[in-house]
Amino acid sequence: MVSPKHLFFLVLLNAVNAQQSPEVQRRISDAIKKAANQSNPDYTAFVNPFIGTDNDGDVCPGASIPFGMVKFSTDMTGYAPAGYVTDPTRFIRGISPLHDSGTGSSLGTYGNFEVMPLVCPNGFQTCTTRLNDRQRHRKRNTDDASPGYFSQTLDNDIKMEATSTRRAGLERFTFPSNSKPYFVIDLANDLPVSFAGGTLNIDPVKGRITIGGSYGSSFGPGRYNYNAFACYDLLEGGKQALDEYGVWTGDNFGLDAKGLGQTHLNLSRNLFGGVYESGALFSYKGTPQTITLRVGISFISTDQACANAESEVGSSTFEQILAQSKSLWNDRLKKIELDLAGTPANVTEMFYSSLYRASLTPNNATGEAQAEFFGTKSFYFDSLYCSWDTFRTFFPLMSLHSPVEFAQIVDTYIDGWRKLGWMPECRANNLPGWTQGGSSGDNIVSHFAIYYHNEAARLGIDLNELYSALLADGDINPPEWNTLGRQVNVYKQFGFVPFAVLDTSSTGRQTREGSRTLEYAFEDFGIRQVALLLGKTDDEARYTNRSLFYRNVWDPSIESDGFKGFMQKRFSNGTFSFQDPKNCSPKDNNDSRACSLQSNNVNGFYESSSWEYSWYVPHDTGHLIELMGGNDTFISRLDHFFDAGYYLAGNEPSFQTPIGYHYANQPARSVDRVRQVVFDNFDIIPAGLPGNDDQAAMGSLLAFHLLGLYPVPSTSRLLILSPFTPKYTIHNSFLNSSTTVTVKGFDPKSVQRTIPQGAAAYVQNVTVNGKPVESRCHFDFYDVFRLGGEVVIEVTADKDAANNCGGSLPESLSTGGFVTIR
């Protein structure tokens, strides 16, 4: 294991290469060290917002509050879905208030209303307003961020800072001395290059610019547009004075026009396409060194944007808004308290950075809904990117400590059914996005129902409505299932999603037949769980049967690397369509093979290989073991899956796979595998995620690994592993409960990729409030976290002695599991 001293310098070197200021890591390391002796630490000081801003992690390090609608960050040239990237060769386009975090898209998402500070020595007409003219490199190694704060310095020494509220915030700019400050505000440029028309107005008396337009989705049909509006107050309550002001337009072929004194733009979509840019340009009297802009954002109107700025920021200073944001983040982060003195510093930083990202999105746009959701009385959260990514770990982590916010998001899902007929799968930019696995929202709302059915009414959720929304997803075929619902008509007819089937009643991209069958089956299991909860006997039986449909795409004849039996897509006549299980795996030599939503994806699995998806039966792994040939073959095959390089840590279908050994009664091997997964794929550096964070699906997975737990979605069961910390407490203020987990015999030497011989790490005994649990492989939310109390996980260095469950195996549907709901 790398020593803490050497680890610090390795991280420092990486940070220099990756643009984050070395001061960021120094500050975090110092805060963690000091916190060991503090009774009320500042949890925001342990967060590194730059983790995941490299290696295509797509994390936004910008200023935000928990679930904030705004996230202030700079926008960079090239592939930058979250606006910011670490690559020092990229140029800064400006700073803007709307971003998502941890979501992949071809060009990016949001990035509306970029502001770029300028120095124009020869006056207004010479300012570089067009995107290609104004963009600049950053000053190396000056990027800084912490919860609620973002800062970046341009290579001309202009410093840009931001802090935020839910729908508004402040942008602060510090210019070199004796410089006249100029600013561009951009109307037409956004990250996806999707401007579809808009207006801009300058009120020089009020010192206010209002701006708004229509823009396109980053992950959905290109024919859909959403509206966004902003209100920029320029005078800081009279402390600043405007000088010149006007508008500009430009393109890449000679148009570079500026209108001094003009105050209005009204532009439509450029039907020919190409680059057509526009915005406002203004300067300040004298040479003030610091300029502060107040920004309000709305999806309703410019008036609403101005009202948001007035009500949420008002006359507050930058420091006051930052302090408010920091306080909100501390309230979130201290819901899980680690033993800071005993936890390795890198674990503390990874954990709280993950917990932070797990509260960045989805974006709370309540009161700002548009289109079908306009005027809704329900909560409205945007950027549900995507339910396929988040149902496995993101929402189960939230369910342990934040049922209020969980219920608000569930309300959004149910309201989607009310307004559209089906629950959303992947809303992006207030628009329907592409479905990936089916209607994965079923597993999100069913998980809520299983955990909080006793409190649902108090949390504002009608379980009967929730159930009706589930049945709509499970039984009603949408005419077009690319964005909502599932292709359930043929699925119910054949018992699987057929390849190349005649479907006369609905439209959708004919791909992913293998993985959609597996996902549909688990979604059916979620519906089955709520049917059981509500006593819907007929539905329970029907959906129990359908949740076993995964068996219908198991082809026992397929062989790969000496192992027989793999999931395969299938024709409607019952014959299988052979696809090499290695296709779309890391061992696939065909770099051009389509593996995602492409129309020519004949592989049959979404972003995965059959080698990977053949493990995906979270609710019935016991029967999967039988299909694979029994425990010994299952264990051998699982080892081969990892050792041969088929495992993809950054792909959601593999999330539960490292803990698969539990189901074959060898939990100590799960402990070994999870240590390996964490240290091979996660770190406290900008490249410290295995690819896209997927709206903190990766962050919440890592958090569970570090806590020594793994959730089985749509159930109240949690699998027990070995925590990376000697002690932690999870607080649930709604339930008024706190649960402390203590690791008896914790050995910090065990917290590394390979557990050394003699280091205690394997689970020997587990007690809850002094009573031994029935199995050391799993326990139930209702016995542990709902009531609160004391959990003791005793660990041993004797791997052989701990390599069984000492009681029942984790439940599987086919072996008599999940017969009751707590």
N, C-alpha and C positions, 0 to 999 in steps of 0.2 A: 504494500500500500504506500502511496506517495505521502511523505510527511507533510503536515500542514504548512510548514515553512516553504518547502519546495513546491507544493501545490499552489501556494499564493503566487510565486514567481512565474509558474507555468501559465496560470490564469492571466497574470499581468501581461506576459508576452503576447498571449492570444488576443487580449483586449486591445493592445497597441496595434496589432495587425488588423483587427476587426473594427476599429474606429471608436468604440466606447472609451471614454476617458479613463485612464488608469486610476483616477481618483474614485470612480464608482466602486471598483472592487476593494480599494483600500478602505473606503468608508463603510462598506458592508462588513468586511472582515473585522474592522475595529468595533463596529456596533455589536456583532455577535459575541466577540470576546468580552466586551463590557457588560452585556446583558446577563452573563452568568451570575452577576452579583446584584442584579436589579429585580425589584419586586413587581414593577409595573413597566416593562420594557416597551419601546416603540417598535412594534412589529413591522411597520413600513420600512424600517431601516434595514431589514433582512432581505428585502425584495430586490432582485436584479431584473428590471424590465427588459434588458437587452438579451436575456436568454431566449433563443428561438428567433432572433433577427438575422441569423445567418443559416446556411444549409437549407434554404427554402422552408424555414420554420414559419414564415409569414406572420410573425407576431408583431403587433403594433405596440411600440414602447411609449406611445403618446400619453398626454395628460387626460385622465378620465376619473370619474367616480365609479363605484361599483355599478355595473350594468348601465353606465351612462350612455346617453344617445350620442354625445359628442366624445371624440377622442382626438385631441389636437396633436398632429404630427406633421413632419415634413413629408413631401412627396418626392420620390426619386425617379430618375429616368430608368427605362428598361422594365424588366419583370419585377414588380413590387406590389403585390396584392394588398398589403397593409400600408402602403405609402413609403415607409422607411425600410431601407436595407443597409447592411454594413459595408458593402463593397465600396472601397474608396475611389474607384474609377467612375462611379455613378455621379450624376449631377443632381443638385437640389433644384426643384421646380418652384417651390414655395411651401408655405405652411398652411394647412387647411384643417377644418374642424370635424369632418366626417370621415371615419374609417371603421373597418371591422378588424378583428384580430384573430389570427390563426385560421384563416379561410383561404383556400386556394382558388384562383381563377386565372383565366388566360392573360388578362391585362391588368386587372386590379378592380377594386371596389371603392366606390365613393371618390374621395379626393376632390370634392367640389369646393369652389370658392377659395382657390389658392391666393395667398397674400405673399408678395415678394418685396422685401425692402431693397431700395436701390440708392445709389449715389450717382447723381447726374450732373457732373461739373459744368456742363454747357447748357443746362436748362431743360425744361419740360419736353421740348420737341426732340431731344436727343436721347431720352430715356429708353432703355431696352425693355420694351413691354412684351414682345412676342416670346413665346415659350423657349424657342431655340436660342434667342438672344439673351434672355435674362438668366437662364440657368447657370449655376455656379457650383464649383466643388466646395466641400466643407473644409474648415480648418482642421487638420489632422488631430485626432485624439482629443477632441473637445466635446463630443456628444455626451450628454448627461440626462438622466431620468431617474425618477423615483415615483412611487404612487402619488398621482395628482400633479406631477410636474414633468415637463419636457424642455430640453434646451439643446440648441445646435448653433454653432458659429460658422458663418460663411468664410471663405478664404479671403474676403476683403475686410474681415474683422467685425462685421455686423453680427451681433448676437441676437438670436431669436429664442424667446421663452414662452411657455403657455401653461395655464392652469385652468381648471374647469369646474362647472357644476353639471347638472344632468343634461341641460339643453343649451348651455351658454358657457362663457368663459372669458378669459383675458389673454391677449397676445401682447407681449412686451418686447420691444426692440431697443437695443443699445447700439448706437452708432459711434464710430471713431470721432474724436473731438474735432470741432470745427467743420463738421459735415452737415449739409442740408439734407434732411430726410425726405426721400420720395418713396411712394408705395404703389405697387400694382395690385389690384384685386381682379381676379380672373372670373369671367362669367362662363366662358364656353369650354374651357379645358377641364376635364376630369380624368381619372385614371383609365377608365375603359374607353375613352374617346367616344362618348355616347351622347353628346349634347344634341337635344332635339328642340331647341328653341327656348327663349327666355327674355327677361327684361332686367334693366338696371337703372336706378335713379339716384342722383346725387342731390341732397339738400344741403347747400353750403351754409345756410343760416343755422340749422340744427347741427351741422357737422355729422350728417348721417348718410350712409349709403345703404340702400335696400336692393336686394338682388335675388333672383330666383328663376327657375326654369324646369324643364323636363329632361330626364336623363335615363339611360338604359341600365338594365340589370347586369351584374357581373357573373351570375350563374343561373341563367334561365333564358327563356325565349327572347330573342332580340327584338321582337315586335312589341314587347311591353315596355312602357315607360313609367317612371315615378316622378313626383314633383319634390323639389327641395328649395328652401328659401333661407336667406340670411339677412341679418341686420347688423351693420358695422357702425358703431358710434366712435367718432374720431377725435373728440375734443377732451376726453377725460374730465368731464364736468367743468369745463372752462379753463383747465390748466394748460391746454394745448390750443394753438391757433392755426387754422388752415391758411395756406398761401395760394398756390395754383391748384386747379382741379379741372378734370375733363374726362373724356372717354377716348378709347382707342379701338382700332380694328386692325387685323393683319392676317396674312397667310404666308406660305413658303415661297411665293413666286413674285414678290415685289411689293405687295400691299403692306404698308406700315404707316398707317394714318392715325393722327392724333387730333382731337378737337378740344383745344383749350377753352374752358368756360362752358362747354356743352355738358348737359346734365342727364341725358336720357339715351338709353339703347333699347330697341325693341327688335329682336332678331328671331328669325324662324330657323328651322332645320335647313342645313345646306343639302339639298336633294342630290346634288352631284357627288356628295361625299368629299373626302379630303379634309385638309386643315383650314379652318376658318375661325379665327380667334377674336376675342373681344373682351373689354372690361373697363375698369376705371383706373385713373392715374391721378395722384394728388401729392402735394408737398406741404411742408409746415414752415411757418415763418421763423426766421432766424436759424440757429444751429443747435436746437435742443438735442442733448445726447440721448435721452430716453423718451420713447413714445409708447403709449399703451392704447391698444384698441380693445373695445368691448364688443363681443360677438354674441349674437343670439341666433339660434338655428330652429327651424320649424319644417315640418312636412305639410303644413296647412297653408300658410300665407306669410308674407313679409310682416304684416301687422302682428301675427302671432310670434314671429321670430323676435321682433322688437320687445313685445311684452315679456317673452321668456328672459331676455337680457335684463330688462328692468326689474323683474320680480326675483330672479335668481342671483343676479350680480349687483344691480343697483349701483350704489356709490362705493361699494367695497373695494379695498385695495387688493393688489395682486397677492400680497402676503396673507390677507384675511381669507381670500378664496382658497389659497393653497392650504391654509390651516384647516379650513372646513373639510376640504377634500381628504386631507391626511387623517382627520378624525374619523371620517366615514370608513376609510380603509382600515384603520386600526380596529374599529368595531367589527369589521368582517374577519380580519386575519386572526384576531384573538379568540375566535370561536373554536379554534384548535390550538391548544397550548402545548408546545414541546418542552421537555426538560432541557433547557438551553445550556445548562452547565455540562450535562452528560452527553449531549448529542454532538456527533462530529460536525464541524463548522460547515463543511460542504453539504451535508444532509440538511442542516437548518436552512441554508440558502436555497437549495433545490426545492425544499418543501414549501417555504413561504412564497417563493416565486411562482410555484405551481398553483398554490391556493389563490394567489393574486390573479393569475391569468384565468382561473376558474370562476372569477367574478367580473371579468371584463365584458363578456358577452353572455347571452344575447342582449341586445340594446333595448332598454326600457323606453319605448316611444309612446307610453300611455298618454292619451290626450292629443296625440299627433297622427292618428291613423288616417289613412286616405282610402280612396276607391271604395270597395265593398265594406271596409271596416270603418269608414268615416262616421264619426259620431257614436261609435260603440260605447256602451256602458261598461264593458269588460276591460280588464287590463290588456294592454297591447305591447308585445315584445316583438321586435324586428330582428332580422339576421339569425334565423333558426338554421344555421349552417352546419351540418344538416342533421336531422334526427338520426340518420344512419350512423353518424359519427358520435353523437352525444348520449344515446340511450344506454350505452354500455358502462360508462364510468362517470361522465360529467354529472348527470342528474342523480345517480346513486350517491355520489359524494355530497351533493347539495342536500339530499334527503336526510343525511345524518345530522346536519346542523342548521339548515335554513328552510324549514317547511313553508314559511310565509312567502318567500320569493319563489320557491318551487310551485306553490299553489297559484301564484300570479301568472307564471308561465304556463301552467296547465290550463288556466282560464283562457289564455290566448289560443291554445290548441283546440279547446272545446268551442271557442267562439269561431274558429276557422270552420268547424263543422256546421255551426249555425249559419254562417254567412255563405259558405261555398259548397256545403254538402259533404265534405270530407275534411279530416284534420290535415293541417299543413305538414309537408315533409321537409321542405327546404326553402322557406321564405327568405329572400334576399332582396335588399333595397325595397322593401314594402311590396314585393312582387313574388309570385310563385316561382320557385326554382325547380331544378330537375330532381326527380326521384332517383334514388340510388338502389336501395334494397327493397323498396315497397312503401308501406305505411309504418315506418319505424316509430312515429309518434305514438302508436298503440302501446309500445313497450314503455314509453315515458309516462303516459297517463296511467297505465296499469301499475307501474311501480309506485306512483303516488298513491293510488287507491289501496294497494297492499300495505303500504307503510302508514297511511294517515286516514284510513276510512273512518276511524272513530272521531277524528277531528275535522273531517272534510267540511261539514257544514260551517263550523267556526272559521275555517279557512276560506270560505266563500265558494266551495265547490259542491255542486249537486251531483251525487254519485249516479243518479238515474240518467242525467244528461251525459255524464262521462261515459256511461255504458252505451247509451244510444249512439254516441260518436264512434265508439269502438265497433259497434255492429255495422254502422255505415261503411267503415273502412273494410270490414271483414266480409260483408255480404253484398254490397252494392257496387257494381262495376261502373266506373266513370266512363263517359264516352271517349275521354282522352286521358290516359294514365301516365303521361310523361311528367306531370307536375303534381298530381293529386291521386291518392288512392292506389289501387292495385288492379292487375288484370285477373280479377277473381273469377270471372265466368269460366274461362278455360281451366284455371287452377282447380276449381271445384269439380269440373267435369272429368278431368283426367287424373286428379290427385297429384299433379305436378304442373309446372309451367312448361308447356310443350314448345319445342323448337319447330319453327316453320309451320305453325298451325294456322288454319283458316279461322279468323276471328272477324265475324261480320257485325259485331256490335260495339267495338271499341278500337281506339287507335293508340299506338305507342311504339317506342323504338324496340324492335324485335332483337334484343340482346339480353345477356345475363340470365338465361333461363335456368342454369344450374344454381347460381347464387340467389336468384329471386325465389326459387322454390325453398331454399334453406331459410332465407329471411322471412318469407311468408309463413313458414311453419312456426318460427319462433314468435312472430307477431300473433299468430293464432294462439300460441301458448299464453301470451299476455292477456288476450281476450278470455281464454279459458279460465285464467286465474280470477278475473273480476266476475265472471259468471258463477264460479264457485263461491266467491265472497258474497254475492247477492242472492244466492240460492236459486239461480236460473238453471235448473237441472238439465233440461233438454239441451240448452245451449252449451252447458259444460260438457256434456257427452259429445256433442257435435264438434266442438272446438278441440277437445282432447284428441279425437280421431284425426282432425286436420293437423294438429301439431305434430303428428307422427308421419306426415306426408314426406318428411325429409328422406324417409327410407326408400321412397319411390325413385330417387335419383342416385341411389347407391348401386354401382355396377360392380358386382363381386369378381368379375372376370379380368378387370384391368390390373395390370402389373407395372410397377415402376420401382426401380432400385431394389428389387427383390421382395417388395411388399404388395399384397393383393387386395383389391377392393378400393375404389375411389368414387367420389361423387362425379357424375357426368350429366350433361344435358341430354334430353331425350326427345325423340319424335312422338307425335300424337299416336302413332300405331304401336308404341311401346318399345321400339328398338332404340338403342342408345346411339348417340352421335359421338363417336370417339374423338376425344381431344387429349393429347399427351398431357398427363398431370403436371409436367414441368412447364407447360406453356404459361407465360406471364409470371413466372417465378424468377428469383434472382439468378437461377441457373439456366434461364432461357437465352439461347444464343441469338435469337431473332430480335434485334433491337427495334425493328419497324412493326412488330406485331401490335395490333390494336387490343387494348386491355381495359378500356374504360367505357365511356358512353358512345364511342364511335360506332357508326352504323355497320362497320365491317368487323366488329368484335365478334368473331365466331367462336371465341374461346369458351364462352358460356359463364364466365365468372367475372364479377365486377372488381377491377383493380387487384386481382388475385389469381392464384393458380388453384387447380384442383388439389394439389398437395396442401395448400393452406386452408381452403374452404372445407376440406374433408374432415377437419376437426370440429367444424362449427355446428354443434348440437348442444347448446348450453343447458337445455332443460332435460336432456336424455343421454348424457354421456355414458351412463351405465350400459345402455343398449349399443351405443357406438362401439364400446369395448368388445362386445360380443361380435359385432359385424367385422371387426378388425382381427378377431381370432383369439380373444382372451387377454388377460392381464399381461402376460409375458410379452406377447407380440405387440400389444399396445404400448408398453413401456419401451421396447426396442425401437418401435417405429417412431415414438415421440422423441427419443434420443436422436435418432437419425434425422428427423425433421430439423432439429436445431443444429446438430453437428455438421450436416451436409450443406447447410446454408439456405434452406427453404423459408425459414422464419423471417418475417418482416416486422420488426418492432413497431414501425410506424403505420401499420395497417390494422384497422379495427377488428376484423375477423380473428386476428391472432391474439387479441388482448387476454383471453382466458386460457389460451393454450399452455403457457408456462406452468399453470397451476393444475394442468390435466392429470399430473401424477397423483393428486389427491384421490381421484376417482378410481385409481388402480391400487389404492391403499399403500402408496409410497410417498407421503407428504414431505419427507426430508429431501427428496429429489426436487420437489417444487421449490423449496427454500434455496437450494443450490442454483436452480435455474433462474429464479427471480433475481438473485444477486448478480448473476451473469448478465441478465437482460438490462438491469439498471446501469451497471458500470460499463457495459459495451455501448450504450445508446443515449445516456443522459449525462449532463455535466453542467457546470456553472459558467459556461462560456457562451458567446452568441450562437455558436454552432452546437449547442448542448441539447438539441432535440433531434430525433430521428426523422427529420422532415417536417411537414406541415403539422402545426399544433392542433389543427382541426377543432377550432373553437374550444381549446383547452381539453379536448379528449385526451391528448398526450399528457398534459399537465395533471389532470385528475387521475389518470392511470398511474403516473409516477407517485402521486400523493398516496394512493392506496398501497402501492408497493412499499413505500417508506413506513407506512403505518402498520404493515404486516397484515393486511386484509385484502379481500377481493370480493365484490358483490356479484350475486347472481341476479341479473335484472328480472323484473316482474315477480320477484320473490322477496321474502324477508330474510333470506339466508345469506350469511357472509362466510367465506372461506378464510381459515386462519393460517397465516404465515408467520414469519419471524420479523418483528419490527426492526428498523434501522436506528431506533432511538430507545433509551432505557425507560422512558415514561412519556405519556401524553394524556391530555384531557380534552374531550370533545364536549362543548357546551351547546345545548339546544334550548334557547331562551323561551321559545314558544311552549315547549313541553315542561319548562322549568326543571330540566334535568342536566346533570353533568356526569360523564362517565370517564373515569381515569383508568387507563391501561398501563400496568407496570410490568416490565420485563425482568423477572427474577433471574439473576445470573447473567445479565447483559454483559457482553464482552465487546468493547469497541473494536478489537482486532478482527471481529467477524464481519465488520462492515467494509467489505471489499469484494472484488470480482470472484475470487476463489477463497472460500472459507478455509483458513489454515487448520491443520490438524491440532486438536486440543482447544480450539476456540468454541465457546458455547454459542450455538445459533439455532439448534433444532428443537422444536416444540416438544417438551416432555409432559407437561401438565398445564391445564387451563382451569382456573376457577373464576366464578362470577359471584361476587358478594360472599366469598368464602366457601361456596359449594362447587365441587368438581362438575364440569360440563360433561355431557354424555359422550362427546367425541372431541378429540383435540384437533380435528380437521375443520370443524365448522361450528358456528352458533347462530342464534337468531336475534335480529334487531329487537324483537319484543322482550327478550330476556336480558338484553345488554344495554342498548342505547336509548330505548324508549323510557325505561324506568331510571336509568342512571345507576351509579354505584361504582364498585371496584372490580376490575378484571385483572387477574394476575396470569401472565404467560410465563411459565418457567421453562428456561431453555437449558440444553445440555450439549456437551461436545460429543456425546455418544450417538453418532448418526444412526447406527444400526438399531439401537434401542428405540429411537424416536421415529423410525421409518415405517410406522403404521398408524392408523387413526385411533387405536386404542378404544374403539367403539364403532359407531355406524359410519359408513361412507357418506359423502355428500349425496343429497337426494337426486334421483333420476325418475322421470315420469314412468318409465316402463318397469321399474323395480319397486313400485309401490310408493314413490315419493309424491309430495305435494298433494296430499289427500285432504288437508285442512288449511284454512287461512286463519292466522292468529287474530 
